Amino acid sequence: MTEVLDLAKRLMSARSVTPATGSVFDELEAMLAPLGFEVTRFTRGEGEEGTPEAPVENLFAIRKGPPGSRHFSFAGHLDVVPPGGGWASEPFAPDVRGDLLYGRGAVDMKGAIACMVDAVAQIPADAGTLSFIITGDEEGPALHGTRALIDFMREAGHQPDLCLVGEPTSVNRLGDMMKIGRRGSVNIWLEVQGTQGHVAYPHLADNPIPKLVAMLAELDALVLDEGTEWFQPSNLEVTDLEVGNPAHNVIPEAAKARLSIRFNDCHSGASLSEKVAAVAQRHGGTALPIISGEPFLTPPGAFSDIIAAAVKAETGLESEPSTTGGTSDARFLRSVCPVIEFGLCNATMHKRDEAVAVDDLATLSRIYARIARAALSTE
């Protein structure tokens, strides 16, 4: 327990608000190199700080096993969301109070990465190939992070058989839930152009607001699907309205809105974008989509059984397979190999006074070690 706690503290002490570079990667490299891992670090993005093109650091580390052995990957991110104010202790000065370790990144997800490192230290080099796929851009735009790592892996010929992402998936107790899939996400910007004019002379103007309201009413009434065996129903939410009209006696020239759709595998980002665009066009508007990720599913089977058995052995719990929640970089890694997310309790992620139970770090390390050993020995 002392070792994994120290590893977590070292990572949490490094400020790494997204997009992360520098010292936090220095710490992880210093942990992995003595364990026999060949570490490659590279930066992508050349834009200004605060823009989607801002530089992002990535790390790929591999410890090769015997020729022909299986390859198991741990994946995750070292960047964190901004801490905000009102913490009981300094967010980047990890502090153990009682049974909990407090600090930004405790559960999302530096604590889990510390557990991964501690786990691989328990696995002999001849057991098989182990690797780490670690980005500094998961909490941000995710343009130059895991996608760039996947490109690097393909070019270098690194092909994992299975990948575990250490997102905080547990709900009430460590181990009670794993994520075998996630819904996709698309954001769509809507706009209706009109003609500005005086409210007393509406025949000389064209008010875009009623058209936008009618468009949104039609979209809000859509029933996209009823859900599937493993996914909840897709949902469309209106997330923003904008007219920007400071005058009470002026008909505005344009009205805008934004939608967010979280969707299951009944749809694709493109098909939903086309559906929304058709509705927008009927009401005289336009729709600009940005697809953040497609849905994915790793059906219950050998991989989920490995995780469930490891959880059962260490906690006595039955781990529930689920696809609920938001997106993660597993949406990209699904193109490489079967991927499942499993990690710490998520109750305090992104919150003030984020914290992890110290005992959970030790337990998760043992679970990860069991998973890796079983994954490497599976035929």
C-alpha positions in Angstrom: 0.0 0.0 0.0 2.8 2.4 0.8 4.3 2.0 -2.7 1.2 2.6 -4.7 0.2 5.6 -2.4 3.6 7.1 -3.0 3.2 6.6 -6.8 -0.2 8.3 -6.7 1.2 11.3 -4.7 4.0 11.8 -7.1 1.7 12.0 -10.1 -0.8 14.2 -8.3 1.8 16.6 -7.2 2.6 17.5 -10.8 0.3 20.3 -12.1 -1.2 19.0 -15.3 -4.4 20.9 -16.1 -5.3 19.9 -19.7 -3.5 19.9 -22.0 -0.7 18.4 -19.9 3.0 18.4 -20.7 6.2 18.2 -18.8 6.7 17.2 -15.2 3.9 14.7 -14.8 5.3 12.8 -17.8 8.7 13.0 -16.2 7.3 11.3 -13.1 5.6 8.5 -15.0 8.7 7.9 -17.2 10.8 7.7 -14.0 8.5 5.1 -12.6 8.4 2.9 -15.8 12.0 3.0 -17.0 13.3 1.0 -14.0 10.7 -1.7 -14.6 12.2 -2.4 -18.0 9.8 -0.3 -20.2 11.0 1.5 -23.3 9.4 4.9 -23.1 8.6 7.1 -26.0 7.3 10.6 -25.5 6.2 13.1 -28.2 4.2 16.3 -28.5 1.5 17.2 -31.0 -0.1 20.5 -31.6 1.5 23.9 -32.4 -1.3 26.4 -31.5 -1.6 29.0 -28.9 -2.3 28.0 -25.3 -6.0 27.8 -24.7 -6.8 26.8 -28.2 -7.7 23.3 -29.5 -4.3 23.2 -31.3 -2.3 23.8 -28.1 0.6 21.4 -27.6 -0.2 18.1 -26.0 2.3 15.5 -24.7 1.8 11.8 -25.1 3.6 8.7 -23.8 3.9 5.2 -25.0 5.8 2.7 -23.0 6.3 -1.0 -23.8 8.0 -3.9 -22.1 8.3 -6.7 -24.7 7.8 -10.3 -23.7 9.0 -13.4 -25.5 8.4 -13.6 -29.3 4.8 -14.5 -30.1 3.5 -13.7 -26.6 0.3 -11.8 -26.0 0.2 -8.0 -25.6 -1.9 -6.3 -23.0 -2.2 -2.5 -22.7 -3.2 -0.1 -19.9 -4.5 3.2 -21.2 -5.3 6.5 -19.6 -4.6 10.2 -19.2 -2.5 12.4 -17.0 -4.3 15.7 -17.7 -6.9 16.9 -15.2 -9.7 19.4 -15.2 -9.0 22.8 -13.5 -9.4 22.5 -9.7 -11.5 25.6 -9.1 -11.6 27.2 -5.7 -12.8 26.3 -2.2 -10.6 23.2 -1.5 -9.9 22.2 2.0 -6.3 21.6 1.0 -4.1 22.6 -2.0 -5.4 20.6 -5.0 -1.9 19.7 -6.2 -0.5 19.0 -2.8 -1.9 15.5 -2.2 -3.0 15.1 1.4 -4.0 12.0 3.4 -6.7 12.8 5.9 -8.2 9.8 7.7 -8.7 7.0 5.2 -8.8 9.3 2.1 -6.1 10.8 -0.2 -7.3 14.2 -1.4 -6.1 16.0 -4.5 -7.0 16.7 -8.1 -6.6 13.6 -10.2 -7.1 11.2 -7.2 -9.7 9.2 -9.1 -9.7 10.8 -12.5 -7.2 9.3 -13.1 -3.8 9.6 -11.7 -4.7 7.2 -8.9 -5.6 4.5 -11.4 -2.3 5.1 -13.3 -0.4 4.7 -10.1 -2.2 1.3 -9.6 -1.3 0.3 -13.1 2.4 1.0 -12.5 2.3 -0.9 -9.2 0.5 -3.8 -10.9 3.1 -4.3 -13.7 5.9 -4.2 -11.1 4.4 -7.5 -9.8 4.4 -9.2 -13.3 7.6 -10.9 -14.6 9.0 -9.8 -17.9 8.6 -13.2 -19.5 4.8 -13.2 -18.8 4.1 -11.3 -22.1 4.2 -7.8 -23.6 2.8 -5.0 -21.5 2.3 -1.4 -22.6 1.0 2.0 -21.4 -0.9 4.3 -23.7 -1.0 7.6 -21.9 -2.1 11.0 -23.1 -2.2 14.6 -21.8 -5.4 15.5 -23.7 -8.4 13.5 -22.6 -10.2 16.2 -20.6 -9.7 18.7 -23.4 -10.4 18.7 -27.2 -8.8 15.2 -27.5 -7.4 16.2 -31.0 -3.7 15.4 -30.4 -3.9 12.8 -27.7 -4.9 9.2 -27.9 -5.6 9.4 -31.7 -1.9 10.5 -32.2 -0.8 7.6 -30.0 -2.8 5.2 -32.1 -1.1 6.5 -35.2 2.3 6.1 -33.5 1.5 2.5 -32.5 0.4 1.5 -35.9 3.5 3.0 -37.5 5.7 1.2 -35.0 3.8 -2.1 -35.3 2.6 -2.3 -31.7 -0.7 -4.2 -31.7 -2.3 -5.0 -28.3 -4.6 -7.9 -28.0 -6.7 -6.3 -25.2 -6.7 -2.8 -23.7 -8.0 -1.6 -20.3 -8.7 2.1 -19.8 -8.5 3.2 -16.1 -11.5 5.5 -16.0 -13.3 5.7 -12.7 -16.2 3.4 -13.4 -17.1 2.2 -9.9 -20.2 3.7 -8.4 -20.8 2.8 -4.7 -17.9 0.4 -4.1 -14.6 -0.3 -5.9 -15.4 -3.0 -8.5 -19.2 -2.8 -8.7 -19.2 -1.6 -12.4 -17.1 -1.9 -15.5 -17.8 -0.1 -18.8 -18.0 -2.4 -21.8 -19.1 0.4 -24.1 -20.1 4.0 -24.4 -22.6 6.0 -26.3 -21.4 8.3 -29.1 -21.6 12.1 -29.0 -22.3 14.8 -31.5 -22.8 18.5 -31.0 -24.7 20.5 -33.6 -24.9 24.2 -34.1 -28.2 25.5 -35.6 -28.7 28.9 -37.2 -31.7 30.6 -38.8 -31.0 33.8 -40.8 -33.7 36.6 -40.9 -33.9 40.2 -41.8 -33.5 42.8 -39.2 -36.2 45.4 -38.8 -38.5 47.6 -36.6 -41.0 45.6 -34.6 -43.7 48.1 -35.6 -43.1 47.2 -39.3 -42.8 43.4 -39.3 -43.8 43.2 -43.0 -40.4 44.8 -43.7 -38.5 42.3 -41.7 -38.2 38.5 -41.3 -38.1 37.3 -37.7 -35.9 34.2 -37.4 -36.9 33.3 -33.8 -40.3 31.7 -34.5 -38.6 29.5 -37.2 -35.9 28.5 -34.7 -38.5 27.7 -32.0 -40.5 25.6 -34.4 -37.3 23.8 -35.4 -36.3 23.1 -31.8 -39.9 21.9 -31.0 -39.7 19.3 -33.8 -36.2 18.2 -32.8 -37.2 17.9 -29.1 -40.2 15.7 -30.0 -38.0 13.2 -31.9 -37.8 9.7 -30.4 -34.5 8.5 -31.6 -34.8 4.9 -30.4 -36.0 2.8 -27.4 -32.6 1.6 -26.4 -30.9 -1.7 -27.0 -29.9 -4.7 -24.9 -26.8 -2.9 -23.7 -27.5 0.8 -24.3 -30.0 3.2 -22.9 -32.1 5.3 -25.3 -30.3 8.0 -27.3 -31.1 11.5 -26.1 -31.1 14.9 -27.8 -30.7 17.9 -25.5 -30.9 21.6 -26.4 -27.9 23.1 -24.7 -27.8 26.7 -25.8 -30.0 29.5 -27.3 -28.6 32.7 -28.7 -30.1 35.8 -30.2 -27.9 38.6 -28.9 -30.5 41.3 -29.3 -30.1 44.2 -26.8 -33.0 46.2 -28.2 -36.7 45.6 -27.3 -37.9 47.2 -30.5 -35.8 45.4 -33.1 -36.5 42.2 -34.9 -33.1 40.4 -34.9 -31.3 39.3 -38.0 -30.4 35.8 -36.8 -31.1 33.2 -34.1 -28.9 30.3 -33.0 -29.0 27.2 -30.9 -26.9 24.2 -30.0 -27.8 20.6 -29.5 -25.9 17.7 -27.9 -26.9 14.2 -28.8 -25.6 11.1 -26.9 -26.5 8.1 -29.1 -26.3 4.3 -29.0 -25.3 1.9 -31.7 -28.6 2.3 -33.5 -27.1 5.4 -35.1 -23.9 7.0 -36.3 -22.8 10.5 -35.9 -23.3 11.1 -39.6 -26.8 9.7 -39.7 -27.9 11.8 -36.8 -26.3 14.9 -38.3 -28.2 14.3 -41.6 -31.5 13.9 -39.7 -31.0 17.1 -37.8 -29.9 18.9 -41.0 -33.1 17.9 -42.7 -35.3 19.3 -39.9 -33.2 22.5 -39.9 -33.6 22.9 -43.6 -37.4 22.5 -43.4 -37.5 25.5 -41.1 -35.1 27.6 -43.2 -32.0 27.0 -41.1 -28.7 25.3 -41.2 -26.9 22.7 -39.0 -23.2 22.4 -38.4 -22.2 19.1 -36.6 -19.1 18.2 -34.8 -18.9 14.4 -34.0 -16.9 13.8 -30.8 -17.1 10.0 -31.0 -19.0 7.0 -32.2 -20.6 4.4 -29.9 -18.7 1.3 -29.2 -19.4 -2.0 -27.5 -17.1 -4.9 -26.3 -19.8 -7.6 -25.9 -19.6 -9.5 -22.6 -17.2 -12.4 -23.1 -13.7 -13.5 -22.3 -12.3 -10.0 -21.5 -15.2 -9.0 -19.3 -15.0 -12.4 -17.6 -11.3 -11.7 -16.8 -12.1 -8.4 -15.1 -15.1 -9.9 -13.3 -13.0 -12.8 -11.9 -10.3 -10.4 -10.7 -12.8 -8.1 -9.0 -14.6 -11.1 -7.4 -11.3 -12.5 -6.1 -10.2 -9.2 -4.4 -13.6 -7.7 -3.3 -16.2 -10.4 -3.4 -18.3 -8.2 -5.7 -20.1 -9.0 -8.9 -19.0 -6.3 -11.4 -21.9 -5.1 -13.5 -21.2 -4.5 -17.2 -22.6 -1.1 -18.2 -22.5 1.4 -21.1 -23.8 4.4 -19.1 -22.1 7.7 -18.6 -20.1 10.1 -20.8 -17.4 9.5 -23.4 -13.7 8.5 -22.9 -10.7 7.8 -25.1 -11.9 4.2 -25.3 -13.9 5.6 -28.2 -10.7 5.8 -30.2 -9.0 2.7 -28.8 -11.8 0.5 -29.9 -10.4 0.7 -33.4 -7.2 -1.0 -32.1 -8.5 -3.9 -30.1 -11.2 -4.9 -27.6 -11.3 -2.3 -24.9 -13.1 -2.1 -21.5 -12.9 0.6 -18.9 -12.5 -0.2 -15.2 -11.3 1.9 -12.3 -11.9 3.7 -9.0 -15.1 5.1 -7.6 -16.3 8.1 -9.5 -18.3 10.0 -6.9 -15.8 12.9 -6.5 -14.3 13.1 -10.1 -14.2 16.7 -11.4 -15.4 17.9 -8.0 -13.9 20.1 -5.3 -11.9 17.9 -2.8 -11.6 15.0 -5.1 -10.5 12.0 -3.1 -9.8 8.3 -3.2 -9.9 5.7 -0.4 -6.3 4.7 0.3 -7.3 1.1 0.7 -8.9 1.2 -2.8 -5.6 2.1 -4.4 -4.0 -1.1 -2.9 -7.0 -3.2 -3.9 -7.1 -1.8 -7.5 -3.4 -2.5 -7.9 -4.0 -6.1 -7.1 -7.1 -6.3 -9.4 -5.0 -4.8 -12.2 -2.3 -7.3 -11.7 -4.7 -10.2 -11.8 -6.3 -8.8 -15.0 -2.9 -8.4 -16.7 -1.7 -11.8 -15.8 -4.9 -13.4 -17.0 -5.0 -11.4 -20.2 -1.4 -12.4 -21.0 -2.1 -16.0 -20.5 -5.4 -16.2 -22.4 -5.1 -18.2 -25.7 
